[in-house]
Amino acid sequence: MIFIDNRKKKEKTLLAKYPNAKIVDVTSKAPTALVKLSPFYPHGEIPIPFSENETAKSVEGIWQALKVFESADIDKEMFLNDTMKNIKRTVRKFGKPLGHRKGINGTELLSYIDARIQIYLPSYLWVLENKVSEILERLKEASQKEDIVLLDYETNCDVLNPKKPLSHAFLVKAFVENNYPKEADLYKELIERKNRPIESEPPKEVKRKKATKPKKNNDNNQTTLF
């Protein structure tokens, strides 16, 4: 079985939680060939969604390059970055994010979740299918014999949760288990969530403080303020 956990946790904590599991790092800091599972890894030749005949070095490069901010449009240089460094484009530097451009020459801006579904997921899926198939096959075989813990900096496994970055380790797990998120299913779930009635929390009971009897002074039988 495959589990997802945070790379920042201490080894002692992980070993206590998964005593019989094999714990492996799949981030850009991985010391093994599993580093190739990182979205930052420069595999090259990755098709850029909605951009005919255009490719990029890494999945993260695609994701960051197509971002549009208040003070900056897309950055084509990110498509060419093969260093695994200086790829992220931040709010602090460019201001409020407006969305992701739908293709290099597109006029439409996708929302965060739409971009995650239509840009990030298919780009990473292409890498899993075309660049790291041997690694994934070995991972699948190993997970059938023992528990495997994939360490990632992010542990959000909900594609439709915009509050936290998505864990690519989760996508690896989903792919190995033949359950990679599909666009049609995600949009169906998104609609269901929007139509789902908001459950109101039951009013909290106000606990009344018990009346306390005034303390008496043992010396003069008078009430005291302390």
Buried (B, 14 or more C-beta within 10 A) or exposed (E): EBBBBBBEBEEEEBEEEBEEBBBBBBBBEBEEEBBBBBBBBBBEEBBBBBBEEBEBBBBBBBBBBBBBBEEBEBBBEBBBBBEBEEBEBEEEEBEEBBBBBBBBEBEEBBEEBBBBBBBBBBBBBBBBEEBBEEBBEEBBEBBEEEBBBBBBBBBBBEBBEEEEBBBBBBBBBBBBEEEBBEEEEBBEBBEEEEEEEEEEEEEEEEEEEEEEEEEEEEEEEEEEEE
